[in-house]
Amino acid sequence: MALGLLLGIARAYRRKRTSSLNILTSKTGPRDYYKGKNCKPTGFHTRKGGYVVVQEKLPNYAVPDLSDFKLKAYVSQVAINANTTDAGAS
C-alpha cells in the first residue's frame, strides 16, 4: 500500500509541468478562444449568424501602370558582379 502511494507521488513529480510561457493556441486556450492569423476583420457578424462586409475595411491596393516599365519581374538568385559608380558620392 505504501509502495503504491510512493510510486503515485513520484509519477506526479515526474510529470511535465505546464509553463505559463507556452504558446497559446486555440487548442490550449479557453473554449471560445479564436487566435486568428493576425489580420484585421473586414466586417462583423450579425446576431443570426451572417457576416456583413464593410467596404471601408477592405484593403485597397493602388497599383501603378507598368506597361512601359523597363525592368523585368524576375530577379535572379545568382548575382553577377557589376561595376557601378556612385553619382551622389564625392
N, C-alpha and C positions, 0 to 999 in steps of 0.2 A: 504494500500500500504506500509506504513512504517512498519507495523507489519510483513508483509511477508518478507521484506528486513532484518529486525532484526532476524527473525527466520532462514533465509538462512545463515546469518553471524554466528549465534550461532551453526548451524549444521556444518559449516566449521571448527570451532574451536574445536568442539566435536569429529570430525573425527580422527581416529588413524593416527598419523604421522609416516611416514616411516623413519626408522633409517638406518644410514649407516653401523651399526654393524650387520644387519641381515645377515643370511647365504645366500650366493649367490648360487642359483640353476640354472638349465637350464631353468626353467620356469620364473625366475625373472631376468635373465641376458639378454644380447643382443640377437638378433635373431639367430645369428650363434654360440652362446656360447655352448660349449660342455664340461661339467665338468669332466666326466670320473670317474673312480674308483681308482685313484692314482696308476695306473700300467703303466709300460713302454711299448711303442709301439713295436711290433715285426716286423714292416716293414714300408711301406709307400704306399700312394695312388698314382695311376697313373692319367694322365690327362683324360683318357677315363673312369674313374670310377672303375678301377680294383684295386687290392691290391697285392703288392709283399711282400712276407715274406722273410726276411733276416735271414739266418741260424745263423749268429753271434749274433743276437739279441734274439734268442730263449733261454729260460732257460735250463741249463744243470745240472742235478742232479746227483751227484756221490753217489750211494747207495752201502755200503759195503755188502759183503756176510754174511748173518746172519743165515746160516743153522745150525751151531754148537753153537749158542748163547743160554746161559742157562736161561736168563730171559724171561718172557712172555710179550706180547704186552699190556696186560690189567693191569691197576693199579686200585686197589680197592678204593672206596670212603671212606670206613670205615678203619681208621688207627688202627693198632694193636700196642700196646706198646711193644717195643723190647729193650732189653738191649744190647747196643753197647759199644764197647771200642774204644777209640781213640788211634791208634797206634802212631800217629805223635805227640801227646801232651805229655809233660813231667810233 
